[in-house]
């Protein structure tokens, strides 16, 4: 038996992004889960980023992603929820 915490709380400081993935005017919808985010662009592209231990990024793997990237095979997306 240990007195170690079950969960570790990690808090990061915000960082300025020098070169955004997409200009804000192209982002139509944003959805955020507990540790992942989804973006839908005006043209219907779906981009995901964050933790992916259950496949929540929709990329066909369980790899975490620190940068937004397109979800292959998901075009013409109208809405998104996390």
mmCIF file of the N, C-alpha and C atoms, coordinates in Angstrom:
data_MODEL
# 
_entry.id   MODEL 
# 
loop_
_atom_site.group_PDB 
_atom_site.id 
_atom_site.type_symbol 
_atom_site.label_atom_id 
_atom_site.label_alt_id 
_atom_site.label_comp_id 
_atom_site.label_asym_id 
_atom_site.label_entity_id 
_atom_site.label_seq_id 
_atom_site.pdbx_PDB_ins_code 
_atom_site.Cartn_x 
_atom_site.Cartn_y 
_atom_site.Cartn_z 
_atom_site.occupancy 
_atom_site.B_iso_or_equiv 
_atom_site.pdbx_formal_charge 
_atom_site.auth_seq_id 
_atom_site.auth_comp_id 
_atom_site.auth_asym_id 
_atom_site.auth_atom_id 
_atom_site.pdbx_PDB_model_num 
ATOM 1   N N  . UNK A 1 1  ? 0.846   -1.184 0.000   1.00 0.00 ? 1  UNK A N  1 
ATOM 2   C CA . UNK A 1 1  ? 0.000   0.000  0.000   1.00 0.00 ? 1  UNK A CA 1 
ATOM 3   C C  . UNK A 1 1  ? 0.892   1.248  0.000   1.00 0.00 ? 1  UNK A C  1 
ATOM 4   N N  . UNK A 1 2  ? 0.610   2.140  -0.917  1.00 0.00 ? 2  UNK A N  1 
ATOM 5   C CA . UNK A 1 2  ? 1.359   3.397  -0.964  1.00 0.00 ? 2  UNK A CA 1 
ATOM 6   C C  . UNK A 1 2  ? 0.387   4.558  -0.821  1.00 0.00 ? 2  UNK A C  1 
ATOM 7   N N  . UNK A 1 3  ? 0.934   5.686  -0.456  1.00 0.00 ? 3  UNK A N  1 
ATOM 8   C CA . UNK A 1 3  ? 0.110   6.891  -0.341  1.00 0.00 ? 3  UNK A CA 1 
ATOM 9   C C  . UNK A 1 3  ? 0.214   7.753  -1.595  1.00 0.00 ? 3  UNK A C  1 
ATOM 10  N N  . UNK A 1 4  ? 0.718   7.180  -2.670  1.00 0.00 ? 4  UNK A N  1 
ATOM 11  C CA . UNK A 1 4  ? 0.856   7.930  -3.921  1.00 0.00 ? 4  UNK A CA 1 
ATOM 12  C C  . UNK A 1 4  ? -0.527  8.236  -4.497  1.00 0.00 ? 4  UNK A C  1 
ATOM 13  N N  . UNK A 1 5  ? -0.683  9.413  -5.068  1.00 0.00 ? 5  UNK A N  1 
ATOM 14  C CA . UNK A 1 5  ? -1.981  9.752  -5.663  1.00 0.00 ? 5  UNK A CA 1 
ATOM 15  C C  . UNK A 1 5  ? -2.273  8.877  -6.881  1.00 0.00 ? 5  UNK A C  1 
ATOM 16  N N  . UNK A 1 6  ? -3.549  8.640  -7.124  1.00 0.00 ? 6  UNK A N  1 
ATOM 17  C CA . UNK A 1 6  ? -3.960  7.854  -8.281  1.00 0.00 ? 6  UNK A CA 1 
ATOM 18  C C  . UNK A 1 6  ? -3.749  8.661  -9.564  1.00 0.00 ? 6  UNK A C  1 
ATOM 19  N N  . UNK A 1 7  ? -4.083  9.940  -9.511  1.00 0.00 ? 7  UNK A N  1 
ATOM 20  C CA . UNK A 1 7  ? -3.938  10.814 -10.662 1.00 0.00 ? 7  UNK A CA 1 
ATOM 21  C C  . UNK A 1 7  ? -2.940  11.918 -10.341 1.00 0.00 ? 7  UNK A C  1 
ATOM 22  N N  . UNK A 1 8  ? -2.138  12.254 -11.300 1.00 0.00 ? 8  UNK A N  1 
ATOM 23  C CA . UNK A 1 8  ? -1.207  13.350 -11.133 1.00 0.00 ? 8  UNK A CA 1 
ATOM 24  C C  . UNK A 1 8  ? -1.766  14.570 -11.860 1.00 0.00 ? 8  UNK A C  1 
ATOM 25  N N  . UNK A 1 9  ? -1.791  15.696 -11.200 1.00 0.00 ? 9  UNK A N  1 
ATOM 26  C CA . UNK A 1 9  ? -2.294  16.920 -11.819 1.00 0.00 ? 9  UNK A CA 1 
ATOM 27  C C  . UNK A 1 9  ? -1.111  17.662 -12.432 1.00 0.00 ? 9  UNK A C  1 
ATOM 28  N N  . UNK A 1 10 ? -1.207  17.909 -13.720 1.00 0.00 ? 10 UNK A N  1 
ATOM 29  C CA . UNK A 1 10 ? -0.171  18.629 -14.441 1.00 0.00 ? 10 UNK A CA 1 
ATOM 30  C C  . UNK A 1 10 ? -0.818  19.852 -15.052 1.00 0.00 ? 10 UNK A C  1 
ATOM 31  N N  . UNK A 1 11 ? -0.256  20.997 -14.785 1.00 0.00 ? 11 UNK A N  1 
ATOM 32  C CA . UNK A 1 11 ? -0.811  22.240 -15.315 1.00 0.00 ? 11 UNK A CA 1 
ATOM 33  C C  . UNK A 1 11 ? 0.260   22.921 -16.164 1.00 0.00 ? 11 UNK A C  1 
ATOM 34  N N  . UNK A 1 12 ? -0.098  23.233 -17.389 1.00 0.00 ? 12 UNK A N  1 
ATOM 35  C CA . UNK A 1 12 ? 0.829   23.859 -18.312 1.00 0.00 ? 12 UNK A CA 1 
ATOM 36  C C  . UNK A 1 12 ? 0.472   25.318 -18.502 1.00 0.00 ? 12 UNK A C  1 
ATOM 37  N N  . UNK A 1 13 ? 1.466   26.117 -18.789 1.00 0.00 ? 13 UNK A N  1 
ATOM 38  C CA . UNK A 1 13 ? 1.245   27.524 -19.089 1.00 0.00 ? 13 UNK A CA 1 
ATOM 39  C C  . UNK A 1 13 ? 0.883   27.668 -20.569 1.00 0.00 ? 13 UNK A C  1 
ATOM 40  N N  . UNK A 1 14 ? -0.033  28.586 -20.897 1.00 0.00 ? 14 UNK A N  1 
ATOM 41  C CA . UNK A 1 14 ? -0.368  28.802 -22.307 1.00 0.00 ? 14 UNK A CA 1 
ATOM 42  C C  . UNK A 1 14 ? 0.855   29.264 -23.091 1.00 0.00 ? 14 UNK A C  1 
ATOM 43  N N  . UNK A 1 15 ? 0.915   28.855 -24.342 1.00 0.00 ? 15 UNK A N  1 
ATOM 44  C CA . UNK A 1 15 ? 2.002   29.262 -25.222 1.00 0.00 ? 15 UNK A CA 1 
ATOM 45  C C  . UNK A 1 15 ? 1.423   29.935 -26.456 1.00 0.00 ? 15 UNK A C  1 
ATOM 46  N N  . UNK A 1 16 ? 2.060   31.001 -26.887 1.00 0.00 ? 16 UNK A N  1 
ATOM 47  C CA . UNK A 1 16 ? 1.640   31.674 -28.107 1.00 0.00 ? 16 UNK A CA 1 
ATOM 48  C C  . UNK A 1 16 ? 2.051   30.818 -29.304 1.00 0.00 ? 16 UNK A C  1 
ATOM 49  N N  . UNK A 1 17 ? 1.121   30.619 -30.221 1.00 0.00 ? 17 UNK A N  1 
ATOM 50  C CA . UNK A 1 17 ? 1.409   29.873 -31.437 1.00 0.00 ? 17 UNK A CA 1 
ATOM 51  C C  . UNK A 1 17 ? 1.838   30.874 -32.493 1.00 0.00 ? 17 UNK A C  1 
ATOM 52  N N  . UNK A 1 18 ? 3.052   30.722 -32.967 1.00 0.00 ? 18 UNK A N  1 
ATOM 53  C CA . UNK A 1 18 ? 3.604   31.667 -33.944 1.00 0.00 ? 18 UNK A CA 1 
ATOM 54  C C  . UNK A 1 18 ? 2.956   31.526 -35.310 1.00 0.00 ? 18 UNK A C  1 
ATOM 55  N N  . UNK A 1 19 ? 2.705   30.302 -35.725 1.00 0.00 ? 19 UNK A N  1 
ATOM 56  C CA . UNK A 1 19 ? 2.133   30.067 -37.045 1.00 0.00 ? 19 UNK A CA 1 
ATOM 57  C C  . UNK A 1 19 ? 0.976   29.079 -36.888 1.00 0.00 ? 19 UNK A C  1 
ATOM 58  N N  . UNK A 1 20 ? -0.268  29.566 -36.808 1.00 0.00 ? 20 UNK A N  1 
ATOM 59  C CA . UNK A 1 20 ? -1.408  28.659 -36.622 1.00 0.00 ? 20 UNK A CA 1 
ATOM 60  C C  . UNK A 1 20 ? -1.560  27.694 -37.793 1.00 0.00 ? 20 UNK A C  1 
ATOM 61  N N  . UNK A 1 21 ? -2.151  26.536 -37.513 1.00 0.00 ? 21 UNK A N  1 
ATOM 62  C CA . UNK A 1 21 ? -2.418  25.542 -38.545 1.00 0.00 ? 21 UNK A CA 1 
ATOM 63  C C  . UNK A 1 21 ? -3.366  26.113 -39.587 1.00 0.00 ? 21 UNK A C  1 
ATOM 64  N N  . UNK A 1 22 ? -4.379  26.812 -39.132 1.00 0.00 ? 22 UNK A N  1 
ATOM 65  C CA . UNK A 1 22 ? -5.385  27.406 -40.010 1.00 0.00 ? 22 UNK A CA 1 
ATOM 66  C C  . UNK A 1 22 ? -5.710  28.813 -39.542 1.00 0.00 ? 22 UNK A C  1 
ATOM 67  N N  . UNK A 1 23 ? -5.978  29.715 -40.459 1.00 0.00 ? 23 UNK A N  1 
ATOM 68  C CA . UNK A 1 23 ? -6.471  31.027 -40.024 1.00 0.00 ? 23 UNK A CA 1 
ATOM 69  C C  . UNK A 1 23 ? -7.822  30.852 -39.326 1.00 0.00 ? 23 UNK A C  1 
ATOM 70  N N  . UNK A 1 24 ? -8.062  31.610 -38.290 1.00 0.00 ? 24 UNK A N  1 
ATOM 71  C CA . UNK A 1 24 ? -9.294  31.484 -37.501 1.00 0.00 ? 24 UNK A CA 1 
ATOM 72  C C  . UNK A 1 24 ? -10.545 31.613 -38.360 1.00 0.00 ? 24 UNK A C  1 
ATOM 73  N N  . UNK A 1 25 ? -10.491 32.415 -39.410 1.00 0.00 ? 25 UNK A N  1 
ATOM 74  C CA . UNK A 1 25 ? -11.685 32.609 -40.234 1.00 0.00 ? 25 UNK A CA 1 
ATOM 75  C C  . UNK A 1 25 ? -12.087 31.345 -40.990 1.00 0.00 ? 25 UNK A C  1 
ATOM 76  N N  . UNK A 1 26 ? -11.197 30.365 -41.103 1.00 0.00 ? 26 UNK A N  1 
ATOM 77  C CA . UNK A 1 26 ? -11.526 29.121 -41.796 1.00 0.00 ? 26 UNK A CA 1 
ATOM 78  C C  . UNK A 1 26 ? -12.143 28.072 -40.876 1.00 0.00 ? 26 UNK A C  1 
ATOM 79  N N  . UNK A 1 27 ? -12.112 28.303 -39.558 1.00 0.00 ? 27 UNK A N  1 
ATOM 80  C CA . UNK A 1 27 ? -12.636 27.334 -38.597 1.00 0.00 ? 27 UNK A CA 1 
ATOM 81  C C  . UNK A 1 27 ? -14.117 27.599 -38.379 1.00 0.00 ? 27 UNK A C  1 
ATOM 82  N N  . UNK A 1 28 ? -14.927 26.580 -38.654 1.00 0.00 ? 28 UNK A N  1 
ATOM 83  C CA . UNK A 1 28 ? -16.385 26.688 -38.553 1.00 0.00 ? 28 UNK A CA 1 
ATOM 84  C C  . UNK A 1 28 ? -16.908 26.205 -37.204 1.00 0.00 ? 28 UNK A C  1 
ATOM 85  N N  . UNK A 1 29 ? -16.380 25.076 -36.712 1.00 0.00 ? 29 UNK A N  1 
ATOM 86  C CA . UNK A 1 29 ? -16.836 24.480 -35.452 1.00 0.00 ? 29 UNK A CA 1 
ATOM 87  C C  . UNK A 1 29 ? -15.635 23.999 -34.648 1.00 0.00 ? 29 UNK A C  1 
ATOM 88  N N  . UNK A 1 30 ? -15.770 24.057 -33.328 1.00 0.00 ? 30 UNK A N  1 
ATOM 89  C CA . UNK A 1 30 ? -14.762 23.557 -32.400 1.00 0.00 ? 30 UNK A CA 1 
ATOM 90  C C  . UNK A 1 30 ? -15.470 22.704 -31.356 1.00 0.00 ? 30 UNK A C  1 
ATOM 91  N N  . UNK A 1 31 ? -14.909 21.551 -31.062 1.00 0.00 ? 31 UNK A N  1 
ATOM 92  C CA . UNK A 1 31 ? -15.423 20.711 -29.982 1.00 0.00 ? 31 UNK A CA 1 
ATOM 93  C C  . UNK A 1 31 ? -14.239 20.238 -29.152 1.00 0.00 ? 31 UNK A C  1 
ATOM 94  N N  . UNK A 1 32 ? -14.423 20.221 -27.843 1.00 0.00 ? 32 UNK A N  1 
ATOM 95  C CA . UNK A 1 32 ? -13.340 19.818 -26.936 1.00 0.00 ? 32 UNK A CA 1 
ATOM 96  C C  . UNK A 1 32 ? -13.819 18.729 -25.995 1.00 0.00 ? 32 UNK A C  1 
ATOM 97  N N  . UNK A 1 33 ? -13.022 17.690 -25.877 1.00 0.00 ? 33 UNK A N  1 
ATOM 98  C CA . UNK A 1 33 ? -13.282 16.637 -24.912 1.00 0.00 ? 33 UNK A CA 1 
ATOM 99  C C  . UNK A 1 33 ? -12.412 16.873 -23.693 1.00 0.00 ? 33 UNK A C  1 
ATOM 100 N N  . UNK A 1 34 ? -12.254 15.860 -22.875 1.00 0.00 ? 34 UNK A N  1 
ATOM 101 C CA . UNK A 1 34 ? -11.459 15.992 -21.675 1.00 0.00 ? 34 UNK A CA 1 
ATOM 102 C C  . UNK A 1 34 ? -10.002 16.312 -21.949 1.00 0.00 ? 34 UNK A C  1 
ATOM 103 N N  . UNK A 1 35 ? -9.456  15.769 -23.026 1.00 0.00 ? 35 UNK A N  1 
ATOM 104 C CA . UNK A 1 35 ? -8.047  15.994 -23.351 1.00 0.00 ? 35 UNK A CA 1 
ATOM 105 C C  . UNK A 1 35 ? -7.806  15.903 -24.859 1.00 0.00 ? 35 UNK A C  1 
ATOM 106 N N  . UNK A 1 36 ? -8.828  16.215 -25.648 1.00 0.00 ? 36 UNK A N  1 
ATOM 107 C CA . UNK A 1 36 ? -8.670  16.239 -27.099 1.00 0.00 ? 36 UNK A CA 1 
ATOM 108 C C  . UNK A 1 36 ? -9.581  17.314 -27.689 1.00 0.00 ? 36 UNK A C  1 
ATOM 109 N N  . UNK A 1 37 ? -9.231  17.756 -28.888 1.00 0.00 ? 37 UNK A N  1 
ATOM 110 C CA . UNK A 1 37 ? -10.004 18.809 -29.549 1.00 0.00 ? 37 UNK A CA 1 
ATOM 111 C C  . UNK A 1 37 ? -10.239 18.441 -31.006 1.00 0.00 ? 37 UNK A C  1 
ATOM 112 N N  . UNK A 1 38 ? -11.367 18.921 -31.529 1.00 0.00 ? 38 UNK A N  1 
ATOM 113 C CA . UNK A 1 38 ? -11.758 18.671 -32.912 1.00 0.00 ? 38 UNK A CA 1 
ATOM 114 C C  . UNK A 1 38 ? -12.092 20.004 -33.568 1.00 0.00 ? 38 UNK A C  1 
ATOM 115 N N  . UNK A 1 39 ? -11.660 20.164 -34.813 1.00 0.00 ? 39 UNK A N  1 
ATOM 116 C CA . UNK A 1 39 ? -11.975 21.369 -35.579 1.00 0.00 ? 39 UNK A CA 1 
ATOM 117 C C  . UNK A 1 39 ? -12.629 20.961 -36.882 1.00 0.00 ? 39 UNK A C  1 
ATOM 118 N N  . UNK A 1 40 ? -13.646 21.707 -37.296 1.00 0.00 ? 40 UNK A N  1 
ATOM 119 C CA . UNK A 1 40 ? -14.236 21.545 -38.619 1.00 0.00 ? 40 UNK A CA 1 
ATOM 120 C C  . UNK A 1 40 ? -14.028 22.860 -39.349 1.00 0.00 ? 40 UNK A C  1 
ATOM 121 N N  . UNK A 1 41 ? -13.506 22.780 -40.565 1.00 0.00 ? 41 UNK A N  1 
ATOM 122 C CA . UNK A 1 41 ? -13.254 23.985 -41.347 1.00 0.00 ? 41 UNK A CA 1 
ATOM 123 C C  . UNK A 1 41 ? -14.474 24.334 -42.192 1.00 0.00 ? 41 UNK A C  1 
ATOM 124 N N  . UNK A 1 42 ? -14.471 25.520 -42.753 1.00 0.00 ? 42 UNK A N  1 
ATOM 125 C CA . UNK A 1 42 ? -15.552 25.956 -43.640 1.00 0.00 ? 42 UNK A CA 1 
ATOM 126 C C  . UNK A 1 42 ? -15.710 25.011 -44.824 1.00 0.00 ? 42 UNK A C  1 
ATOM 127 N N  . UNK A 1 43 ? -14.624 24.394 -45.265 1.00 0.00 ? 43 UNK A N  1 
ATOM 128 C CA . UNK A 1 43 ? -14.690 23.484 -46.405 1.00 0.00 ? 43 UNK A CA 1 
ATOM 129 C C  . UNK A 1 43 ? -15.042 22.048 -46.011 1.00 0.00 ? 43 UNK A C  1 
ATOM 130 N N  . UNK A 1 44 ? -15.257 21.787 -44.693 1.00 0.00 ? 44 UNK A N  1 
ATOM 131 C CA . UNK A 1 44 ? -15.678 20.465 -44.241 1.00 0.00 ? 44 UNK A CA 1 
ATOM 132 C C  . UNK A 1 44 ? -14.562 19.527 -43.829 1.00 0.00 ? 44 UNK A C  1 
ATOM 133 N N  . UNK A 1 45 ? -13.329 20.026 -43.717 1.00 0.00 ? 45 UNK A N  1 
ATOM 134 C CA . UNK A 1 45 ? -12.220 19.195 -43.231 1.00 0.00 ? 45 UNK A CA 1 
ATOM 135 C C  . UNK A 1 45 ? -12.365 18.987 -41.729 1.00 0.00 ? 45 UNK A C  1 
ATOM 136 N N  . UNK A 1 46 ? -11.970 17.819 -41.238 1.00 0.00 ? 46 UNK A N  1 
ATOM 137 C CA . UNK A 1 46 ? -11.970 17.520 -39.810 1.00 0.00 ? 46 UNK A CA 1 
ATOM 138 C C  . UNK A 1 46 ? -10.532 17.375 -39.363 1.00 0.00 ? 46 UNK A C  1 
ATOM 139 N N  . UNK A 1 47 ? -10.132 18.177 -38.372 1.00 0.00 ? 47 UNK A N  1 
ATOM 140 C CA . UNK A 1 47 ? -8.785  18.109 -37.810 1.00 0.00 ? 47 UNK A CA 1 
ATOM 141 C C  . UNK A 1 47 ? -8.902  17.774 -36.332 1.00 0.00 ? 47 UNK A C  1 
ATOM 142 N N  . UNK A 1 48 ? -7.991  16.924 -35.830 1.00 0.00 ? 48 UNK A N  1 
ATOM 143 C CA . UNK A 1 48 ? -8.034  16.516 -34.431 1.00 0.00 ? 48 UNK A CA 1 
ATOM 144 C C  . UNK A 1 48 ? -6.658  16.633 -33.796 1.00 0.00 ? 48 UNK A C  1 
ATOM 145 N N  . UNK A 1 49 ? -6.663  16.714 -32.458 1.00 0.00 ? 49 UNK A N  1 
ATOM 146 C CA . UNK A 1 49 ? -5.423  16.868 -31.705 1.00 0.00 ? 49 UNK A CA 1 
ATOM 147 C C  . UNK A 1 49 ? -5.698  16.475 -30.258 1.00 0.00 ? 49 UNK A C  1 
ATOM 148 N N  . UNK A 1 50 ? -4.696  15.896 -29.575 1.00 0.00 ? 50 UNK A N  1 
ATOM 149 C CA . UNK A 1 50 ? -4.828  15.618 -28.148 1.00 0.00 ? 50 UNK A CA 1 
ATOM 150 C C  . UNK A 1 50 ? -4.555  14.167 -27.799 1.00 0.00 ? 50 UNK A C  1 
ATOM 151 N N  . UNK A 1 51 ? -5.073  13.750 -26.641 1.00 0.00 ? 51 UNK A N  1 
ATOM 152 C CA . UNK A 1 51 ? -4.914  12.366 -26.204 1.00 0.00 ? 51 UNK A CA 1 
ATOM 153 C C  . UNK A 1 51 ? -5.788  11.467 -27.069 1.00 0.00 ? 51 UNK A C  1 
ATOM 154 N N  . UNK A 1 52 ? -5.330  10.233 -27.271 1.00 0.00 ? 52 UNK A N  1 
ATOM 155 C CA . UNK A 1 52 ? -6.009  9.336  -28.195 1.00 0.00 ? 52 UNK A CA 1 
ATOM 156 C C  . UNK A 1 52 ? -6.008  7.901  -27.690 1.00 0.00 ? 52 UNK A C  1 
ATOM 157 N N  . UNK A 1 53 ? -6.044  7.707  -26.373 1.00 0.00 ? 53 UNK A N  1 
ATOM 158 C CA . UNK A 1 53 ? -5.937  6.363  -25.803 1.00 0.00 ? 53 UNK A CA 1 
ATOM 159 C C  . UNK A 1 53 ? -7.118  5.457  -26.132 1.00 0.00 ? 53 UNK A C  1 
ATOM 160 N N  . UNK A 1 54 ? -8.240  6.028  -26.559 1.00 0.00 ? 54 UNK A N  1 
ATOM 161 C CA . UNK A 1 54 ? -9.410  5.231  -26.949 1.00 0.00 ? 54 UNK A CA 1 
ATOM 162 C C  . UNK A 1 54 ? -9.749  5.417  -28.423 1.00 0.00 ? 54 UNK A C  1 
ATOM 163 N N  . UNK A 1 55 ? -8.862  6.030  -29.182 1.00 0.00 ? 55 UNK A N  1 
ATOM 164 C CA . UNK A 1 55 ? -9.118  6.267  -30.595 1.00 0.00 ? 55 UNK A CA 1 
ATOM 165 C C  . UNK A 1 55 ? -10.007 7.461  -30.878 1.00 0.00 ? 55 UNK A C  1 
ATOM 166 N N  . UNK A 1 56 ? -10.162 8.336  -29.895 1.00 0.00 ? 56 UNK A N  1 
ATOM 167 C CA . UNK A 1 56 ? -11.087 9.462  -30.032 1.00 0.00 ? 56 UNK A CA 1 
ATOM 168 C C  . UNK A 1 56 ? -10.686 10.481 -31.099 1.00 0.00 ? 56 UNK A C  1 
ATOM 169 N N  . UNK A 1 57 ? -9.451  10.415 -31.587 1.00 0.00 ? 57 UNK A N  1 
ATOM 170 C CA . UNK A 1 57 ? -9.042  11.336 -32.651 1.00 0.00 ? 57 UNK A CA 1 
ATOM 171 C C  . UNK A 1 57 ? -9.469  10.847 -34.027 1.00 0.00 ? 57 UNK A C  1 
ATOM 172 N N  . UNK A 1 58 ? -9.899  9.598  -34.138 1.00 0.00 ? 58 UNK A N  1 
ATOM 173 C CA . UNK A 1 58 ? -10.397 9.079  -35.403 1.00 0.00 ? 58 UNK A CA 1 
ATOM 174 C C  . UNK A 1 58 ? -9.331  8.869  -36.457 1.00 0.00 ? 58 UNK A C  1 
ATOM 175 N N  . UNK A 1 59 ? -8.096  8.689  -36.045 1.00 0.00 ? 59 UNK A N  1 
ATOM 176 C CA . UNK A 1 59 ? -6.988  8.570  -36.994 1.00 0.00 ? 59 UNK A CA 1 
ATOM 177 C C  . UNK A 1 59 ? -6.602  7.126  -37.309 1.00 0.00 ? 59 UNK A C  1 
ATOM 178 N N  . UNK A 1 60 ? -7.313  6.165  -36.757 1.00 0.00 ? 60 UNK A N  1 
ATOM 179 C CA . UNK A 1 60 ? -7.006  4.769  -37.043 1.00 0.00 ? 60 UNK A CA 1 
ATOM 180 C C  . UNK A 1 60 ? -5.873  4.202  -36.216 1.00 0.00 ? 60 UNK A C  1 
ATOM 181 N N  . UNK A 1 61 ? -5.485  4.903  -35.152 1.00 0.00 ? 61 UNK A N  1 
ATOM 182 C CA . UNK A 1 61 ? -4.435  4.404  -34.266 1.00 0.00 ? 61 UNK A CA 1 
ATOM 183 C C  . UNK A 1 61 ? -4.713  4.922  -32.855 1.00 0.00 ? 61 UNK A C  1 
ATOM 184 N N  . UNK A 1 62 ? -3.841  4.632  -31.928 1.00 0.00 ? 62 UNK A N  1 
ATOM 185 C CA . UNK A 1 62 ? -4.003  5.104  -30.548 1.00 0.00 ? 62 UNK A CA 1 
ATOM 186 C C  . UNK A 1 62 ? -2.887  6.064  -30.152 1.00 0.00 ? 62 UNK A C  1 
ATOM 187 N N  . UNK A 1 63 ? -2.245  6.681  -31.141 1.00 0.00 ? 63 UNK A N  1 
ATOM 188 C CA . UNK A 1 63 ? -1.153  7.616  -30.878 1.00 0.00 ? 63 UNK A CA 1 
ATOM 189 C C  . UNK A 1 63 ? -1.694  8.989  -30.503 1.00 0.00 ? 63 UNK A C  1 
ATOM 190 N N  . UNK A 1 64 ? -1.160  9.574  -29.427 1.00 0.00 ? 64 UNK A N  1 
ATOM 191 C CA . UNK A 1 64 ? -1.514  10.943 -29.051 1.00 0.00 ? 64 UNK A CA 1 
ATOM 192 C C  . UNK A 1 64 ? -0.954  11.901 -30.094 1.00 0.00 ? 64 UNK A C  1 
ATOM 193 N N  . UNK A 1 65 ? -1.574  13.065 -30.228 1.00 0.00 ? 65 UNK A N  1 
ATOM 194 C CA . UNK A 1 65 ? -1.130  14.037 -31.231 1.00 0.00 ? 65 UNK A CA 1 
ATOM 195 C C  . UNK A 1 65 ? -1.023  15.417 -30.597 1.00 0.00 ? 65 UNK A C  1 
ATOM 196 N N  . UNK A 1 66 ? 0.148   16.036 -30.726 1.00 0.00 ? 66 UNK A N  1 
ATOM 197 C CA . UNK A 1 66 ? 0.351   17.365 -30.152 1.00 0.00 ? 66 UNK A CA 1 
ATOM 198 C C  . UNK A 1 66 ? 0.036   18.477 -31.154 1.00 0.00 ? 66 UNK A C  1 
ATOM 199 N N  . UNK A 1 67 ? -0.233  18.105 -32.401 1.00 0.00 ? 67 UNK A N  1 
ATOM 200 C CA . UNK A 1 67 ? -0.579  19.092 -33.425 1.00 0.00 ? 67 UNK A CA 1 
ATOM 201 C C  . UNK A 1 67 ? -1.814  18.631 -34.182 1.00 0.00 ? 67 UNK A C  1 
ATOM 202 N N  . UNK A 1 68 ? -2.611  19.584 -34.628 1.00 0.00 ? 68 UNK A N  1 
ATOM 203 C CA . UNK A 1 68 ? -3.799  19.256 -35.409 1.00 0.00 ? 68 UNK A CA 1 
ATOM 204 C C  . UNK A 1 68 ? -3.394  18.667 -36.749 1.00 0.00 ? 68 UNK A C  1 
ATOM 205 N N  . UNK A 1 69 ? -4.161  17.650 -37.180 1.00 0.00 ? 69 UNK A N  1 
ATOM 206 C CA . UNK A 1 69 ? -3.942  17.047 -38.488 1.00 0.00 ? 69 UNK A CA 1 
ATOM 207 C C  . UNK A 1 69 ? -5.288  16.549 -39.006 1.00 0.00 ? 69 UNK A C  1 
ATOM 208 N N  . UNK A 1 70 ? -5.382  16.463 -40.339 1.00 0.00 ? 70 UNK A N  1 
ATOM 209 C CA . UNK A 1 70 ? -6.617  15.989 -40.973 1.00 0.00 ? 70 UNK A CA 1 
ATOM 210 C C  . UNK A 1 70 ? -6.908  14.540 -40.613 1.00 0.00 ? 70 UNK A C  1 
ATOM 211 N N  . UNK A 1 71 ? -8.198  14.229 -40.467 1.00 0.00 ? 71 UNK A N  1 
ATOM 212 C CA . UNK A 1 71 ? -8.635  12.848 -40.320 1.00 0.00 ? 71 UNK A CA 1 
ATOM 213 C C  . UNK A 1 71 ? -8.926  12.352 -41.731 1.00 0.00 ? 71 UNK A C  1 
ATOM 214 N N  . UNK A 1 72 ? -8.180  11.357 -42.162 1.00 0.00 ? 72 UNK A N  1 
ATOM 215 C CA . UNK A 1 72 ? -8.318  10.834 -43.516 1.00 0.00 ? 72 UNK A CA 1 
ATOM 216 C C  . UNK A 1 72 ? -9.670  10.145 -43.703 1.00 0.00 ? 72 UNK A C  1 
ATOM 217 N N  . UNK A 1 73 ? -10.274 10.329 -44.852 1.00 0.00 ? 73 UNK A N  1 
ATOM 218 C CA . UNK A 1 73 ? -11.555 9.700  -45.156 1.00 0.00 ? 73 UNK A CA 1 
ATOM 219 C C  . UNK A 1 73 ? -12.752 10.424 -44.578 1.00 0.00 ? 73 UNK A C  1 
ATOM 220 N N  . UNK A 1 74 ? -12.536 11.586 -43.963 1.00 0.00 ? 74 UNK A N  1 
ATOM 221 C CA . UNK A 1 74 ? -13.628 12.355 -43.359 1.00 0.00 ? 74 UNK A CA 1 
ATOM 222 C C  . UNK A 1 74 ? -13.693 13.713 -44.044 1.00 0.00 ? 74 UNK A C  1 
ATOM 223 N N  . UNK A 1 75 ? -14.389 13.777 -45.147 1.00 0.00 ? 75 UNK A N  1 
ATOM 224 C CA . UNK A 1 75 ? -14.547 15.023 -45.862 1.00 0.00 ? 75 UNK A CA 1 
ATOM 225 C C  . UNK A 1 75 ? -15.997 15.473 -45.775 1.00 0.00 ? 75 UNK A C  1 
ATOM 226 N N  . UNK A 1 76 ? -16.233 16.724 -46.009 1.00 0.00 ? 76 UNK A N  1 
ATOM 227 C CA . UNK A 1 76 ? -17.583 17.304 -46.014 1.00 0.00 ? 76 UNK A CA 1 
ATOM 228 C C  . UNK A 1 76 ? -18.290 17.150 -44.669 1.00 0.00 ? 76 UNK A C  1 
ATOM 229 N N  . UNK A 1 77 ? -17.553 17.332 -43.572 1.00 0.00 ? 77 UNK A N  1 
ATOM 230 C CA . UNK A 1 77 ? -18.117 17.264 -42.230 1.00 0.00 ? 77 UNK A CA 1 
ATOM 231 C C  . UNK A 1 77 ? -18.908 18.539 -41.965 1.00 0.00 ? 77 UNK A C  1 
ATOM 232 N N  . UNK A 1 78 ? -20.121 18.406 -41.439 1.00 0.00 ? 78 UNK A N  1 
ATOM 233 C CA . UNK A 1 78 ? -20.976 19.561 -41.165 1.00 0.00 ? 78 UNK A CA 1 
ATOM 234 C C  . UNK A 1 78 ? -20.972 19.937 -39.693 1.00 0.00 ? 78 UNK A C  1 
ATOM 235 N N  . UNK A 1 79 ? -20.846 18.944 -38.798 1.00 0.00 ? 79 UNK A N  1 
ATOM 236 C CA . UNK A 1 79 ? -20.947 19.215 -37.366 1.00 0.00 ? 79 UNK A CA 1 
ATOM 237 C C  . UNK A 1 79 ? -20.016 18.262 -36.622 1.00 0.00 ? 79 UNK A C  1 
ATOM 238 N N  . UNK A 1 80 ? -19.700 18.615 -35.377 1.00 0.00 ? 80 UNK A N  1 
ATOM 239 C CA . UNK A 1 80 ? -18.800 17.798 -34.585 1.00 0.00 ? 80 UNK A CA 1 
ATOM 240 C C  . UNK A 1 80 ? -19.130 17.971 -33.105 1.00 0.00 ? 80 UNK A C  1 
ATOM 241 N N  . UNK A 1 81 ? -18.912 16.920 -32.320 1.00 0.00 ? 81 UNK A N  1 
ATOM 242 C CA . UNK A 1 81 ? -19.085 16.960 -30.863 1.00 0.00 ? 81 UNK A CA 1 
ATOM 243 C C  . UNK A 1 81 ? -18.030 16.058 -30.245 1.00 0.00 ? 81 UNK A C  1 
ATOM 244 N N  . UNK A 1 82 ? -17.650 16.353 -29.018 1.00 0.00 ? 82 UNK A N  1 
ATOM 245 C CA . UNK A 1 82 ? -16.641 15.540 -28.346 1.00 0.00 ? 82 UNK A CA 1 
ATOM 246 C C  . UNK A 1 82 ? -17.193 15.008 -27.042 1.00 0.00 ? 82 UNK A C  1 
# 
